[in-house]
Amino acid sequence: MTSKNIVVLISGNGSNLQAIIDHKTYNYKIICVVSDQEEAYGLSRAKWANIPTQAISSNKFSKKEFDALLLKLLIDLNADLIVLAGFMKILNEDVVNAFNGKIINIHPSLLPKYKGLDTHRKALEAKDKYHGATVHCVTKELDAGPILGQCQLLISKDDTETTLKEKVHQAEHILYPLIIDYICNESISIANNQPQVIQKRKDLQIPIRINL
């Protein structure tokens, strides 16, 4: 099976990017890492792995200019899949429309719980038994696209916001490369340029669920 080309968008440290780079697979190739921050550490991770990088500094352009530059770059790269990995800018409608069904994101909660920010604090304040991470399709509505996979972990009575955040990061590093791999080997897909999940393998349940 021919490997699929993916583009990874980051803003900072790039720990999820590193997990995607390190995943042992022949089903995807990272053709570019794009950041909205020129000093993002994740760009160094990409360079060490001999992956091309691009930086479009959100500090140097207006929002309209930034959105237009990002759209042009993504069109030029023509990837099979766009992966948001700690990308802290909300994609505008033009980008989402242009790549409908080809953009995925990972969110640090068990969606539909706790969209947006401060998910670990919210889970602790709600005295939830479980927390985790969700990979979902990107749509116009924030953190509301169809769920592709979730990783669930038990919240300890001793957990703080800091320890829970670290646990979820570790869960993300397992879940995200796996879902990307499944998409790229066509075990699951998002068909007809629409963000709907189609099951391609009878032994997989969609969304994929992992318990830690």
Secondary structure, DSSP 4 states (H G I P E B T S, - for coil): -PPEEEEEEESS--HHHHHHHHS--SSEEEEEEEES-TT-HHHHHHHHTT--EEE--TTTS-HHHHHHHHHHHHHHHT-SEEEESS--SPPPHHHHHHTTTSEEEEESS-TTSS-SS-HHHHHHHTT-SEEEEEEEE--SSTT-SPEEEEEEEEPPTT--HHHHHHHHHHHHHHHHHHHHHHHHTTSEEE-TTSS-EEE--TT--SSEEEE-
